[in-house]
Amino acid sequence: MTGLFAHPETQALLAVAGMAIATFITRAGGFWLMRWVPMTPVLEAFLRGMAGSVVVAIIVPQAMKGDWPARAAIAASLVTMIATRQPIAAMLVGIAVAATWRATL
């Protein structure tokens, strides 16, 4: 490959831009499609529960096969969430625990 697209920085930038566009299209497409779906109580309950299911699907493999910093971060996040009921605080505590543990190893 020659020219502007031969530079790794340009290729990386194009890859990031392409993924940003793909992410936007899938998110906007979901909102666009849901305009025509009637919101029933069952559908609303399903959509509310789906976010938690995605989080669990991400966390459980890390808890089972992850290293000790990952497990400590999950435990710290869980304790913080129970104590504060603030998801952002729980995520920040988990990130801080994992980052601190990994930085000190």
Buried (B, 14 or more C-beta within 10 A) or exposed (E): EEEEEEEEEEEEEEEEEEEEEEEEEEEEEEEEEEEEEEEEEEEEEEEEEEEEEEEEEEBEEBBEEBEEBBBBBBEBBBEBBEEEEEEEBBBEBBEEBBEEBEEEE
